[in-house]
């Protein structure tokens, strides 16, 4: 039993790297510590406890995590340092070996952080608490606000897909979720706090229901009935799990935004097979066409990876041509990096760094063209913007329902308020608009 008196007057600093799901989970960790008396360190204060929630999606992500941990240790001398997240689960020894790290918590342990704290005395070397991947079973609800108007609601965790390039199933375990009833209650709590927008997050959210006998479609129908929420956004959802039924529901729903984020990963069927993805380009195109047929103004973001093993020049050209003819709004382009213990390492053909960079540049240029075309298509449209409270050098920003970012001079009275605007025109990198 831990003596809670050790937490009196303690301040904690939090650093989150990676996905929206990590942000939701860091928020849950912060609430745990707040319940035992630890407050969040204010800007300029030296923290007594530091919590770093890491990512390990690429080799670069690993490097950034190590750098971030060292920087936080330097900025908070003497602090008790806890590192968790995917990198901590996959490579705990790497983290424990960093001077100044005291505690390394795996995926099963991170949302019960208080249970692993002792007297908060510094250690000679980081102590590791992790669980084997097949024993990661807990689903702990989390919903974050952080410094945003939007809330991130974790609805699902883990993944059963085991794509050849990916380590996420090893870092987060098998697919699991909370109940629809518990998600609805959390949405109601957001309403009680004054929240207007919720982003549904998870590792593979379309797989919701594996552990409760429910479905993602049932979940969004139930959430759509929660009074007080103005908008929901669906974060990344696998194309094979984005059913026509879901698309049609969003088009007619009261609260779900016409905004989709769909991982393609490659526009080459040859590469998709090597990746062990569960769809082909024909299915993906059908989903995009279906969205545009019922929601012509929908924003569609697409994830792609360049330079994977097996991506020959011919495969890349096939992928580029497919994307050029696809009606999406923006690409999120990732450069492939090899991850230990993945099946992709068995594929013979590899792509050199210079070629990877060139392919990345080609797709980023294509993304810029598509985004500009989408913005231009929205000229003259009336949209509702939900302004966030962050002050960027005298300016504040918000997003329309179809994810167009607009800026206006900072006005405290506009924070967390839906305002109607007319999108006048697109000017270089920003939207010019008039408020109604």
C-alpha positions as CSV (number, residue, x, y, z in Angstrom):
1,X,0.0,0.0,0.0
2,X,1.5,3.3,-1.1
3,X,1.5,6.2,1.4
4,X,-0.2,9.0,-0.5
5,X,1.5,11.6,1.7
6,X,4.6,11.2,-0.6
7,X,2.6,12.9,-3.3
8,X,1.8,16.1,-1.3
9,X,2.8,19.3,-3.0
10,X,4.4,17.3,-5.9
11,X,4.3,18.7,-9.5
12,X,4.3,16.6,-12.6
13,X,5.3,17.3,-16.2
14,X,3.8,15.2,-19.1
15,X,5.2,14.7,-22.5
16,X,3.3,12.7,-25.2
17,X,4.7,11.5,-28.4
18,X,2.9,9.9,-31.3
19,X,-0.8,9.3,-31.9
20,X,-4.0,10.8,-30.6
21,X,-4.6,7.6,-28.6
22,X,-1.4,8.4,-26.6
23,X,-2.7,11.8,-25.8
24,X,-5.9,10.3,-24.4
25,X,-3.9,7.9,-22.3
26,X,-1.5,10.5,-21.0
27,X,-4.6,12.4,-19.8
28,X,-5.8,9.3,-17.9
29,X,-2.4,9.0,-16.3
30,X,-2.6,12.7,-15.3
31,X,-6.0,12.2,-13.7
32,X,-4.6,9.2,-11.6
33,X,-1.8,11.3,-10.3
34,X,-4.1,14.3,-9.6
35,X,-6.3,12.0,-7.5
36,X,-3.4,11.4,-5.1
37,X,-2.5,15.0,-4.9
38,X,-0.1,15.6,-7.8
39,X,-0.7,18.8,-9.8
40,X,0.4,19.6,-13.3
41,X,3.6,21.7,-13.3
42,X,3.1,25.2,-14.7
43,X,5.2,26.7,-17.4
44,X,8.7,27.5,-16.0
45,X,8.3,25.2,-12.9
46,X,10.7,22.3,-12.3
47,X,8.7,19.1,-12.0
48,X,9.1,16.5,-9.3
49,X,7.7,13.8,-11.5
50,X,8.1,13.5,-15.3
51,X,5.9,11.1,-17.4
52,X,6.9,10.4,-21.0
53,X,4.4,8.5,-23.2
54,X,6.4,7.2,-26.2
55,X,5.8,6.1,-29.8
56,X,7.6,3.5,-31.8
57,X,6.0,3.6,-35.2
58,X,9.3,4.2,-37.0
59,X,13.1,4.2,-36.2
60,X,12.9,8.0,-36.3
61,X,10.2,7.9,-33.7
62,X,12.4,5.8,-31.4
63,X,15.2,8.3,-31.8
64,X,12.9,11.2,-31.0
65,X,11.7,9.4,-27.9
66,X,15.2,9.0,-26.6
67,X,16.0,12.6,-27.3
68,X,12.8,13.8,-25.7
69,X,13.5,11.7,-22.5
70,X,17.0,13.1,-22.1
71,X,15.8,16.7,-22.7
72,X,13.0,16.4,-20.1
73,X,15.5,15.0,-17.6
74,X,17.9,17.9,-18.2
75,X,15.1,20.4,-17.8
76,X,13.8,18.9,-14.5
77,X,16.9,17.9,-12.5
78,X,16.2,15.5,-9.7
79,X,12.7,14.6,-11.0
80,X,11.4,11.0,-10.7
81,X,11.2,9.9,-14.4
82,X,8.6,7.5,-15.7
83,X,8.6,6.3,-19.3
84,X,5.8,4.3,-20.8
85,X,4.1,3.8,-24.2
86,X,4.9,1.6,-27.3
87,X,8.7,2.2,-27.3
88,X,8.8,1.3,-23.6
89,X,6.9,-1.9,-24.2
90,X,9.0,-3.0,-27.2
91,X,12.5,-1.9,-26.0
92,X,12.3,-1.4,-22.2
93,X,16.1,-2.0,-21.8
94,X,16.9,0.8,-24.2
95,X,14.8,3.2,-22.1
96,X,16.0,1.8,-18.7
97,X,19.6,2.4,-19.8
98,X,19.1,6.2,-20.2
99,X,20.7,8.0,-17.2
100,X,18.0,9.6,-15.1
101,X,15.1,7.2,-16.0
102,X,13.6,5.6,-12.8
103,X,10.6,3.6,-14.0
104,X,9.7,1.9,-17.3
105,X,6.1,0.8,-17.7
106,X,4.7,-1.4,-20.4
107,X,1.3,-1.3,-22.1
108,X,-0.5,-3.3,-19.4
109,X,1.0,-1.2,-16.6
110,X,0.9,2.4,-17.8
111,X,-2.7,3.1,-16.9
112,X,-2.2,2.0,-13.3
113,X,0.9,4.1,-12.8
114,X,0.3,5.0,-9.1
115,X,0.5,1.3,-8.2
116,X,4.1,1.2,-9.4
117,X,5.4,4.2,-7.5
118,X,7.2,3.8,-4.2
119,X,8.8,6.6,-2.2
120,X,9.8,8.5,-5.4
121,X,13.5,8.1,-4.7
122,X,15.8,8.2,-7.7
123,X,17.1,4.9,-9.0
124,X,20.6,3.9,-10.1
125,X,19.0,2.4,-13.2
126,X,15.4,2.3,-14.5
127,X,13.2,-0.5,-13.1
128,X,11.2,-2.3,-15.7
129,X,7.6,-3.5,-15.4
130,X,6.3,-5.0,-18.6
131,X,4.0,-7.8,-19.7
132,X,4.4,-10.2,-22.6
133,X,2.3,-9.2,-25.6
134,X,-0.1,-12.1,-25.3
135,X,-0.8,-11.1,-21.7
136,X,-1.8,-7.5,-22.5
137,X,-5.5,-7.6,-21.9
138,X,-6.6,-4.6,-19.9
139,X,-8.8,-1.9,-21.5
140,X,-8.7,1.3,-19.4
141,X,-11.0,4.1,-20.6
142,X,-9.3,7.4,-21.2
143,X,-10.5,10.8,-22.6
144,X,-8.2,13.8,-23.0
145,X,-8.8,17.4,-23.4
146,X,-5.3,18.7,-22.8
147,X,-5.0,22.3,-24.2
148,X,-7.6,21.8,-26.8
149,X,-11.3,22.4,-27.3
150,X,-11.6,18.9,-28.8
151,X,-11.6,15.8,-26.6
152,X,-10.0,12.5,-27.6
153,X,-12.1,9.5,-26.5
154,X,-10.4,6.1,-26.5
155,X,-12.9,3.5,-27.7
156,X,-10.6,0.6,-28.6
157,X,-7.0,-0.6,-28.1
158,X,-4.7,-3.2,-29.7
159,X,-4.8,-4.9,-33.1
160,X,-5.2,-8.4,-34.5
161,X,-4.0,-7.6,-38.0
162,X,-0.3,-8.2,-37.9
163,X,0.6,-6.3,-41.1
164,X,4.1,-7.3,-42.3
165,X,5.6,-3.8,-41.6
166,X,4.0,-3.0,-38.2
167,X,5.0,-3.6,-34.6
168,X,1.8,-2.1,-33.0
169,X,0.3,-5.6,-32.2
170,X,3.5,-6.4,-30.3
171,X,3.4,-3.0,-28.4
172,X,-0.3,-2.9,-27.6
173,X,-1.6,-6.5,-27.7
174,X,-4.8,-7.8,-29.2
175,X,-7.9,-5.9,-30.1
176,X,-10.1,-5.0,-27.1
177,X,-12.6,-2.3,-26.1
178,X,-14.9,-0.9,-23.5
179,X,-18.7,-1.1,-23.7
180,X,-20.9,1.2,-25.7
181,X,-22.7,2.2,-22.4
182,X,-19.3,3.3,-20.9
183,X,-18.5,5.3,-24.0
184,X,-21.8,7.1,-23.9
185,X,-21.2,7.9,-20.2
186,X,-17.8,9.4,-21.0
187,X,-19.4,11.5,-23.8
188,X,-21.9,12.8,-21.3
189,X,-19.1,13.7,-19.0
190,X,-17.5,15.7,-21.8
191,X,-20.8,17.6,-22.2
192,X,-20.9,18.3,-18.5
193,X,-17.4,19.9,-18.8
194,X,-18.6,22.1,-21.7
195,X,-16.9,20.1,-24.5
196,X,-18.4,20.4,-28.0
197,X,-16.3,18.1,-30.1
198,X,-15.0,14.5,-29.6
199,X,-12.5,12.6,-31.7
200,X,-13.0,8.8,-31.5
201,X,-9.5,7.2,-31.1
202,X,-8.0,3.7,-31.0
203,X,-5.5,1.5,-32.7
204,X,-8.1,-0.1,-35.0
205,X,-11.4,1.5,-34.1
206,X,-13.4,-0.2,-36.8
207,X,-12.7,-3.4,-34.9
208,X,-14.6,-2.1,-31.9
209,X,-16.8,-4.7,-30.2
210,X,-14.4,-7.7,-30.3
211,X,-14.6,-8.1,-26.5
212,X,-18.2,-6.9,-25.9
213,X,-20.1,-8.5,-28.7
214,X,-21.0,-5.0,-30.1
215,X,-20.0,-3.2,-33.2
216,X,-18.5,0.2,-34.3
217,X,-21.7,1.0,-36.2
218,X,-23.8,0.4,-33.0
219,X,-21.3,2.7,-31.1
220,X,-21.6,5.7,-33.4
221,X,-25.4,5.3,-33.5
222,X,-25.5,5.5,-29.7
223,X,-23.0,8.4,-29.5
224,X,-25.0,10.4,-32.1
225,X,-27.9,10.5,-29.6
226,X,-25.9,12.2,-26.8
227,X,-27.3,15.7,-26.5
228,X,-24.8,18.6,-26.1
229,X,-22.0,17.2,-28.3
230,X,-21.9,19.3,-31.5
231,X,-19.4,17.1,-33.4
232,X,-17.8,13.7,-33.5
233,X,-14.8,12.9,-35.7
234,X,-13.8,9.4,-36.6
235,X,-10.0,9.0,-36.5
236,X,-8.1,6.6,-38.7
237,X,-10.4,3.6,-39.7
238,X,-9.3,0.7,-41.9
239,X,-11.0,0.7,-45.3
240,X,-12.3,-2.8,-45.0
241,X,-14.0,-1.9,-41.7
242,X,-15.4,1.4,-43.1
243,X,-18.7,-0.1,-44.3
244,X,-21.1,1.6,-46.7
245,X,-23.6,1.4,-43.8
246,X,-21.3,3.6,-41.7
247,X,-20.7,6.1,-44.5
248,X,-24.4,6.4,-45.1
249,X,-25.1,6.9,-41.4
250,X,-22.4,9.7,-41.1
251,X,-24.0,11.5,-44.1
252,X,-27.4,11.6,-42.4
253,X,-26.2,11.8,-38.8
254,X,-26.9,14.7,-36.4
255,X,-23.4,15.0,-35.1
256,X,-20.8,13.1,-37.1
257,X,-18.5,15.3,-39.2
258,X,-17.9,14.7,-42.9
259,X,-14.3,14.0,-42.2
260,X,-12.5,10.7,-42.8
261,X,-9.0,9.5,-42.2
262,X,-8.3,6.2,-44.1
263,X,-5.0,4.3,-44.2
264,X,-4.2,3.2,-47.8
265,X,-0.5,2.6,-47.2
266,X,0.1,1.8,-50.9
267,X,-1.7,2.3,-54.1
268,X,-0.1,-0.8,-55.6
269,X,-1.9,-4.1,-55.1
270,X,1.4,-6.0,-55.3
271,X,2.7,-4.0,-52.3
272,X,-0.6,-4.3,-50.4
273,X,-0.3,-8.1,-50.6
274,X,3.3,-7.9,-49.3
275,X,2.1,-5.7,-46.5
276,X,-0.6,-8.2,-45.7
277,X,-3.3,-5.6,-45.8
278,X,-6.9,-6.8,-45.9
279,X,-8.1,-4.9,-49.0
280,X,-7.1,-4.0,-52.5
281,X,-7.1,-0.7,-54.4
282,X,-10.5,-1.4,-55.9
283,X,-12.1,-1.6,-52.5
284,X,-10.3,1.5,-51.3
285,X,-11.5,3.5,-54.4
286,X,-15.0,2.3,-53.8
287,X,-14.9,3.7,-50.2
288,X,-13.7,7.1,-51.4
289,X,-16.2,7.2,-54.2
290,X,-19.0,6.2,-51.8
291,X,-18.1,9.0,-49.4
292,X,-18.0,11.6,-52.1
293,X,-21.3,10.4,-53.6
294,X,-23.2,11.0,-50.3
295,X,-20.9,13.8,-48.9
296,X,-19.4,15.7,-51.8
297,X,-17.7,18.2,-49.4
298,X,-16.2,15.6,-47.1
299,X,-12.5,15.9,-46.2
300,X,-10.7,12.6,-46.8
301,X,-7.2,12.2,-45.4
302,X,-5.2,9.2,-46.6
303,X,-2.1,7.5,-45.1
304,X,0.6,6.2,-47.4
305,X,4.0,4.7,-46.8
306,X,6.8,5.0,-49.4
307,X,9.9,2.9,-49.8
308,X,8.7,-0.3,-48.3
309,X,10.4,-3.6,-49.1
310,X,9.1,-4.8,-52.3
311,X,8.2,-1.4,-53.7
312,X,9.9,-1.5,-57.1
313,X,9.9,1.5,-59.5
314,X,7.0,-0.1,-61.3
315,X,5.0,-0.5,-58.0
316,X,5.6,3.1,-57.0
317,X,4.5,4.4,-60.3
318,X,1.3,2.2,-60.0
319,X,0.7,3.7,-56.6
320,X,1.3,7.3,-57.7
321,X,-1.0,6.9,-60.7
322,X,-3.7,5.4,-58.5
323,X,-3.5,8.3,-56.0
324,X,-3.5,10.9,-58.8
325,X,-6.9,9.6,-59.9
326,X,-8.3,9.3,-56.4
327,X,-10.6,12.1,-55.0
328,X,-9.0,12.6,-51.6
329,X,-8.1,15.9,-49.8
330,X,-4.7,15.3,-48.3
331,X,-2.0,12.7,-47.9
332,X,-0.1,11.8,-44.8
333,X,3.2,10.5,-46.2
334,X,5.4,8.2,-44.1
335,X,8.9,6.9,-45.1
336,X,9.3,3.2,-44.4
337,X,11.8,2.2,-41.8
338,X,12.6,-1.4,-40.9
339,X,11.2,-2.6,-37.5
340,X,12.7,-5.5,-35.7
341,X,10.8,-8.9,-35.7
342,X,8.5,-7.9,-38.5
343,X,7.7,-10.2,-41.5
344,X,8.6,-7.4,-43.9
345,X,12.3,-8.1,-43.2
346,X,11.9,-11.4,-45.2
347,X,11.0,-9.5,-48.4
348,X,14.1,-9.3,-50.7
349,X,13.8,-6.0,-52.6
350,X,14.8,-3.0,-50.5
351,X,14.7,0.7,-51.4
352,X,17.7,3.0,-50.9
353,X,17.3,6.2,-48.8
354,X,17.7,8.6,-51.8
355,X,14.9,6.9,-53.7
356,X,12.7,6.9,-50.6
357,X,13.2,10.6,-50.2
358,X,12.5,11.3,-53.9
359,X,9.2,9.2,-53.7
360,X,8.2,11.0,-50.6
361,X,8.7,14.4,-52.3
362,X,6.6,13.3,-55.3
363,X,3.6,12.3,-53.1
364,X,3.9,15.4,-50.9
365,X,3.7,17.6,-54.0
366,X,0.6,15.6,-55.1
367,X,-0.9,16.1,-51.6
368,X,-0.4,19.9,-51.9
369,X,-2.2,19.8,-55.3
370,X,-5.1,17.8,-53.9
371,X,-5.4,20.0,-50.8
372,X,-5.4,23.2,-52.9
373,X,-8.1,21.7,-55.2
374,X,-10.2,20.8,-52.2
375,X,-9.9,24.2,-50.6
376,X,-10.8,25.9,-53.9
377,X,-13.9,23.7,-54.2
378,X,-15.1,25.2,-50.8
379,X,-15.0,28.8,-51.9
380,X,-18.2,30.6,-51.2
381,X,-19.5,27.9,-48.9
382,X,-21.0,28.7,-45.4
383,X,-19.4,26.6,-42.7
384,X,-19.4,26.3,-38.9
385,X,-16.1,26.8,-37.1
386,X,-15.4,25.7,-33.6
387,X,-12.6,28.0,-32.3
388,X,-9.9,26.6,-29.9
389,X,-8.5,28.6,-27.1
390,X,-4.8,28.6,-27.9
391,X,-3.4,32.1,-28.6
392,X,-0.9,32.0,-31.5
393,X,0.8,35.4,-31.5
394,X,-2.5,37.2,-31.3
395,X,-4.4,34.7,-33.5
396,X,-6.7,31.8,-32.8
397,X,-7.8,29.0,-35.0
398,X,-10.6,26.6,-35.5
399,X,-11.8,23.9,-37.9
400,X,-14.9,23.6,-40.0
401,X,-16.9,20.4,-39.9
402,X,-15.1,19.3,-43.0
403,X,-11.7,20.0,-41.4
404,X,-10.7,23.3,-43.0
405,X,-8.5,25.3,-40.7
406,X,-9.4,29.0,-40.3
407,X,-7.7,31.8,-38.3
408,X,-9.0,35.0,-36.8
409,X,-7.6,37.6,-34.3
410,X,-7.8,36.1,-30.8
411,X,-11.0,36.8,-29.0
412,X,-11.7,35.1,-25.7
413,X,-15.4,35.2,-26.3
414,X,-15.1,33.0,-29.3
415,X,-13.3,30.1,-27.5
416,X,-15.3,26.9,-27.7
417,X,-18.0,28.7,-29.7
418,X,-19.4,27.6,-33.0
419,X,-19.4,30.5,-35.5
420,X,-20.8,30.6,-39.0
421,X,-18.3,31.8,-41.7
422,X,-18.3,32.2,-45.4
423,X,-15.1,30.8,-47.0
424,X,-14.2,33.6,-49.3
425,X,-11.1,32.3,-51.1
426,X,-7.9,30.3,-50.7
427,X,-4.8,32.5,-50.5
428,X,-1.5,30.6,-50.6
429,X,-1.4,28.6,-47.3
430,X,-4.6,30.0,-45.6
431,X,-8.3,30.4,-46.0
432,X,-9.7,33.9,-46.1
433,X,-13.2,34.1,-44.7
434,X,-16.0,36.4,-43.6
435,X,-17.9,35.9,-40.4
436,X,-21.7,36.0,-40.5
